[in-house]
């Protein structure tokens, strides 16, 4: 993998910008998320007129969301960008976006933000963080159902000297083994829909994260087979899948786990099912995208992040 560009870490008292780049967000959940950010020791800067904007089913006009993103990327008084929620609409902001002359800054989000994270990696090699958002995880609190895992978040935001271990507690090994690679991926739907774009994800040498919600098993099957037939599993080091909540089919149909075992289980690399990634009812783990890691798929699956996500 080419050299990555890492952001500076967050330190106590640093300010982070809250942005709504996709669907409209609930005010109470944003406020709860900002309060949680304060508990973590950071200051949340939230321009409510922009963050709570609504229009055409998005969090404001595409042009306004794009302007907010560009301003947040370059403003000097914040050290990071925490997205408010996902939904859909981040992909509208990518055409014409450039950060070639911008110093990397922490970007935290998941779900629809996969589009932006993939773009920043493929075009500019930015390391970003796949984890909780202000109104989608942080608002529920640390260690809570539909909340977030504090330890993995803080290590990702602040560590500059060493890696750390992410225990994939509750996950199951589908194909055992050990794999070294660069952590990439995110929401399955958004990884798939990047195919054919100038920022299509290069998965060679990757430990690929794939998660989603609300898909029927046959829809997951189509998406995985599309990625397979597009060559996106050739050269992959390993795959870690999420819980895939709300993805049950009729009683007689197969499960998403069945689909995963059939499509991925014989490809020759380690596969882990059921990690607390992204859309999960459990406290959400934070994974840095664009850093080297080692996946150990055995009776106690775990992902060793072998380098920090932030620069010293």
Backbone torsions as a table, in degrees:
resi	resn	phi	psi	omega
1	UNK	NA	140.5	175.6
2	UNK	-61.4	163.9	-178.8
3	UNK	-60.1	132.5	178.9
4	UNK	-88.1	159.2	175.7
5	UNK	-111.8	118.9	-175.1
6	UNK	-105.0	147.5	177.8
7	UNK	-83.4	160.6	169.5
8	UNK	-65.8	154.1	-179.7
9	UNK	-76.3	164.3	170.0
10	UNK	-85.7	142.7	175.1
11	UNK	-122.3	160.1	-178.5
12	UNK	-53.1	130.4	179.1
13	UNK	92.4	-10.3	180.0
14	UNK	-65.4	150.3	178.2
15	UNK	-96.0	143.1	173.7
16	UNK	-125.6	144.6	-179.3
17	UNK	-91.9	130.1	174.5
18	UNK	-91.0	127.3	-179.6
19	UNK	-128.5	143.0	170.4
20	UNK	-108.5	107.2	-174.2
21	UNK	-110.0	-1.4	-176.0
22	UNK	-131.5	-110.3	-176.6
23	UNK	-85.8	161.6	178.2
24	UNK	-60.4	153.7	-173.1
25	UNK	-125.9	150.3	179.4
26	UNK	-78.1	131.7	-175.3
27	UNK	-61.8	-44.8	-177.6
28	UNK	-62.5	-37.1	-179.3
29	UNK	-71.4	-36.0	176.2
30	UNK	-63.5	-45.1	-179.9
31	UNK	-61.5	-41.8	178.1
32	UNK	-63.2	-40.1	177.9
33	UNK	-64.5	-40.6	178.2
34	UNK	-65.0	-36.4	176.0
35	UNK	-64.7	-37.4	178.7
36	UNK	-68.6	-37.8	176.8
37	UNK	-60.4	-39.1	177.1
38	UNK	-63.8	-37.3	177.8
39	UNK	-64.2	-29.0	178.5
40	UNK	-77.8	-9.5	176.8
41	UNK	102.3	10.7	-178.5
42	UNK	-117.2	165.7	179.4
43	UNK	-108.2	124.9	179.4
44	UNK	-93.8	119.0	175.4
45	UNK	-96.9	115.3	-172.7
46	UNK	-128.2	104.4	174.0
47	UNK	-79.9	97.2	-171.3
48	UNK	-61.0	-32.1	179.5
49	UNK	-60.6	-38.7	178.8
50	UNK	-83.0	-46.6	-174.4
51	UNK	-64.1	-36.5	-176.9
52	UNK	-97.2	9.5	-178.1
53	UNK	-62.8	150.5	177.3
54	UNK	-139.2	138.0	177.2
55	UNK	179.5	129.0	179.4
56	UNK	55.0	39.0	177.0
57	UNK	71.3	5.2	177.7
58	UNK	-115.6	174.5	177.2
59	UNK	-82.7	60.1	-178.2
60	UNK	98.7	173.8	-179.0
61	UNK	-63.5	150.5	-180.0
62	UNK	-57.8	-41.3	-178.3
63	UNK	-63.7	-39.9	-179.1
64	UNK	-69.9	-39.4	177.3
65	UNK	-65.9	-37.6	177.7
66	UNK	-64.8	-41.5	177.5
67	UNK	-63.0	-43.2	180.0
68	UNK	-60.9	-40.3	179.1
69	UNK	-65.3	-47.5	-178.6
70	UNK	-62.7	-39.5	178.1
71	UNK	-66.0	-40.9	-179.1
72	UNK	-66.8	-33.6	179.9
73	UNK	-67.3	-26.7	-173.7
74	UNK	-110.5	-11.8	-176.8
75	UNK	-65.7	142.2	-173.0
76	UNK	-86.1	-16.7	-172.5
77	UNK	-94.0	5.6	176.0
78	UNK	-127.2	150.8	-178.3
79	UNK	-109.8	-1.4	-178.8
80	UNK	-163.9	163.8	175.8
81	UNK	-121.8	119.5	174.9
82	UNK	-108.5	118.2	179.7
83	UNK	-74.6	154.8	-176.2
84	UNK	-83.2	-43.3	179.2
85	UNK	-166.8	174.6	177.3
86	UNK	-99.9	-122.4	-174.6
87	UNK	104.5	-111.4	172.0
88	UNK	-158.5	153.3	177.5
89	UNK	129.2	-12.4	-179.1
90	UNK	-62.4	-31.9	-176.9
91	UNK	-66.2	-20.1	177.2
92	UNK	-66.8	-17.5	-172.8
93	UNK	-94.7	-1.3	-168.7
94	UNK	-86.1	-39.6	-177.6
95	UNK	-64.4	124.2	-179.3
96	UNK	86.7	-4.2	178.9
97	UNK	-79.7	132.7	176.1
98	UNK	-138.7	137.3	173.7
99	UNK	-123.5	23.5	-175.9
100	UNK	-57.9	-32.6	-177.5
101	UNK	-106.7	12.6	-176.9
102	UNK	-105.6	133.9	175.2
103	UNK	-68.6	135.6	-179.4
104	UNK	-55.5	143.9	179.7
105	UNK	-136.0	147.5	178.4
106	UNK	-57.0	132.0	173.0
107	UNK	-127.2	119.2	-176.6
108	UNK	-117.0	125.5	177.3
109	UNK	179.4	175.9	175.9
110	UNK	-152.5	-170.2	177.9
111	UNK	61.3	-121.8	-177.1
112	UNK	-62.0	-21.3	179.3
113	UNK	-69.3	-9.0	172.9
114	UNK	-52.7	-37.0	179.5
115	UNK	-58.7	-49.0	-179.2
116	UNK	-68.6	-40.8	-179.3
117	UNK	-65.3	-41.0	176.3
118	UNK	-63.3	-44.0	178.6
119	UNK	-59.1	-48.7	-177.6
120	UNK	-64.7	-33.0	177.8
121	UNK	-73.8	-50.6	-174.4
122	UNK	-67.3	-37.0	-175.5
123	UNK	-90.7	-30.5	-170.9
124	UNK	-134.3	-2.9	178.4
125	UNK	62.5	34.0	176.0
126	UNK	-76.7	133.7	168.6
127	UNK	-80.3	127.7	177.3
128	UNK	-126.8	175.0	-175.5
129	UNK	-119.1	126.3	178.1
130	UNK	-97.0	100.0	-174.5
131	UNK	-165.8	-165.2	-169.2
132	UNK	-66.2	151.9	178.8
133	UNK	-115.4	168.6	-173.3
134	UNK	-54.7	-46.1	-177.7
135	UNK	-108.8	20.1	-179.9
136	UNK	-148.1	68.5	179.1
137	UNK	129.9	-56.9	179.1
138	UNK	-65.4	-32.6	-178.7
139	UNK	-65.9	-25.1	-178.6
140	UNK	-86.3	-21.2	176.0
141	UNK	101.8	163.7	-177.8
142	UNK	-72.0	132.2	176.3
143	UNK	76.7	1.9	-176.5
144	UNK	-92.6	159.7	172.7
145	UNK	-58.9	133.1	-176.2
146	UNK	61.5	17.2	176.0
147	UNK	-99.3	-138.6	-175.3
148	UNK	-144.1	160.0	176.4
149	UNK	-90.6	114.6	-173.8
150	UNK	-67.4	-40.7	-173.8
151	UNK	-62.6	-48.3	-178.4
152	UNK	-68.8	-33.7	177.6
153	UNK	-65.2	-48.7	-176.3
154	UNK	-67.6	-36.8	176.4
155	UNK	-62.5	-42.2	-179.5
156	UNK	-66.0	-36.4	-176.8
157	UNK	-79.4	-27.5	-167.4
158	UNK	-123.9	-19.0	-173.8
159	UNK	-73.9	133.5	178.9
160	UNK	-129.3	-7.9	-171.9
161	UNK	-111.5	-26.6	-174.9
162	UNK	-150.9	172.1	175.5
163	UNK	-88.1	-166.6	-179.8
164	UNK	-158.9	169.2	-177.7
165	UNK	-104.8	131.2	172.7
166	UNK	-107.8	109.9	178.0
167	UNK	-77.2	117.7	180.0
168	UNK	-86.0	56.3	-175.3
169	UNK	-57.9	132.1	-179.7
170	UNK	89.5	-8.8	178.7
171	UNK	-83.6	164.6	-175.0
172	UNK	-129.8	135.9	176.4
173	UNK	-79.9	123.5	174.3
174	UNK	-89.8	-47.1	176.1
175	UNK	-127.0	116.9	-175.8
176	UNK	-75.0	160.8	176.1
177	UNK	145.6	179.5	178.0
178	UNK	-122.9	138.3	-177.0
179	UNK	-140.4	139.0	172.8
180	UNK	-109.9	138.4	179.4
181	UNK	-178.3	-175.2	177.8
182	UNK	-98.0	128.3	-178.7
183	UNK	-71.8	122.7	179.0
184	UNK	-143.7	173.1	174.6
185	UNK	112.9	-144.8	-177.0
186	UNK	140.6	-132.5	-177.2
187	UNK	-74.0	124.6	-174.4
188	UNK	-53.4	-46.7	-178.6
189	UNK	-58.2	-40.5	-176.3
190	UNK	-78.3	-32.6	173.6
191	UNK	-63.1	-42.9	-179.8
192	UNK	-66.1	-43.7	-175.0
193	UNK	-75.7	-6.4	172.2
194	UNK	-77.7	-14.3	178.7
195	UNK	-57.4	132.1	178.6
196	UNK	88.5	-6.7	177.4
197	UNK	-93.2	165.0	176.5
198	UNK	-64.3	-13.9	179.5
199	UNK	-113.4	27.2	173.1
200	UNK	-53.3	133.5	-172.3
201	UNK	-71.4	126.5	172.9
202	UNK	-85.4	110.9	-173.3
203	UNK	-97.7	0.8	-178.6
204	UNK	-62.6	127.0	-179.4
205	UNK	77.1	13.7	-175.7
206	UNK	-96.2	146.5	157.8
207	UNK	-92.0	107.6	-166.8
208	UNK	-93.7	123.7	172.3
209	UNK	-91.1	131.3	177.5
210	UNK	-137.7	124.2	179.1
211	UNK	-152.4	160.7	178.5
212	UNK	-171.2	-178.0	177.4
213	UNK	-145.9	158.0	171.4
214	UNK	67.9	19.3	176.4
215	UNK	-102.3	140.6	173.0
216	UNK	-75.4	155.2	-178.3
217	UNK	-53.0	-38.5	-179.4
218	UNK	-70.8	-24.5	174.9
219	UNK	-73.7	-38.5	173.9
220	UNK	-63.2	-41.3	177.9
221	UNK	-56.6	-49.4	-179.9
222	UNK	-60.0	-42.9	-177.9
223	UNK	-65.7	-45.5	179.6
224	UNK	-65.5	-41.4	178.5
225	UNK	-66.2	-35.6	176.2
226	UNK	-61.1	-47.0	178.8
227	UNK	-63.7	-39.8	178.5
228	UNK	-63.2	-48.0	-177.1
229	UNK	-71.4	-20.7	174.9
230	UNK	-84.6	1.1	177.6
231	UNK	83.3	12.4	-174.1
232	UNK	-78.7	-8.4	175.1
233	UNK	-102.3	-4.3	174.8
234	UNK	-75.5	125.2	-179.6
235	UNK	85.3	-3.1	175.1
236	UNK	-67.6	140.0	-179.7
237	UNK	-83.1	-37.6	-179.2
238	UNK	-172.4	166.1	-179.3
239	UNK	-133.8	135.6	172.6
240	UNK	-118.5	122.9	-178.9
241	UNK	-107.0	154.1	179.7
242	UNK	-86.3	-163.4	-178.7
243	UNK	-76.9	-28.5	-174.1
244	UNK	51.9	61.6	179.3
245	UNK	-70.8	157.7	178.8
246	UNK	56.9	34.9	-178.0
247	UNK	-117.5	23.3	-179.0
248	UNK	-78.4	141.0	173.1
249	UNK	-96.2	-171.0	174.2
250	UNK	-57.5	160.8	-173.4
251	UNK	-54.6	-34.2	-175.6
252	UNK	-87.8	-5.7	-175.2
253	UNK	-85.6	165.2	175.4
254	UNK	-73.7	166.7	179.2
255	UNK	-97.4	169.1	174.7
256	UNK	-62.1	-37.4	176.6
257	UNK	-59.3	-40.8	176.9
258	UNK	-60.8	-43.4	179.0
259	UNK	-60.8	-46.4	-179.4
260	UNK	-59.6	-45.6	-179.5
261	UNK	-62.0	-40.3	-178.0
262	UNK	-71.5	-45.6	-173.2
263	UNK	-80.6	-39.5	-172.8
264	UNK	-105.3	-18.8	-168.2
265	UNK	-69.1	-14.2	-177.7
266	UNK	-117.8	18.4	-175.5
267	UNK	-87.0	-6.3	171.3
268	UNK	94.6	5.1	175.9
269	UNK	-124.9	160.3	-179.0
270	UNK	-62.7	139.0	178.5
271	UNK	-133.1	128.4	178.2
272	UNK	-119.9	134.9	-177.4
273	UNK	-113.8	137.9	168.1
274	UNK	88.6	32.8	174.9
275	UNK	-82.3	156.4	-177.2
276	UNK	-82.4	69.7	-178.1
277	UNK	-108.3	135.1	170.4
278	UNK	54.5	-117.6	179.9
279	UNK	-71.3	101.5	-178.6
280	UNK	-150.5	144.4	175.5
281	UNK	-77.0	-9.3	-178.5
282	UNK	-93.6	170.6	174.1
283	UNK	-58.1	123.2	-172.3
284	UNK	-74.9	129.3	173.9
285	UNK	-78.1	154.5	174.6
286	UNK	-107.7	128.3	-179.7
287	UNK	-119.9	126.3	173.3
288	UNK	-75.2	134.3	177.8
289	UNK	-100.3	126.0	179.1
290	UNK	104.9	11.0	178.3
291	UNK	-117.0	157.7	-179.9
292	UNK	-76.7	144.1	-178.6
293	UNK	-151.6	167.8	176.3
294	UNK	-127.5	121.3	177.8
295	UNK	-94.9	127.7	174.5
296	UNK	-114.9	108.2	-178.3
297	UNK	-102.8	100.2	179.9
298	UNK	-146.6	-150.1	-179.3
299	UNK	-67.8	-21.3	178.1
300	UNK	-130.6	78.8	-174.5
301	UNK	-58.5	141.2	180.0
302	UNK	-154.7	155.9	178.4
303	UNK	-122.3	116.7	178.5
304	UNK	-92.8	113.0	174.7
305	UNK	-79.5	115.4	-169.8
306	UNK	-96.4	-1.7	175.1
307	UNK	-144.0	151.5	-179.8
308	UNK	-69.0	156.5	178.5
309	UNK	-85.9	-17.5	-178.6
310	UNK	-114.8	150.1	-179.1
311	UNK	-83.9	150.5	179.6
312	UNK	-72.9	NA	NA
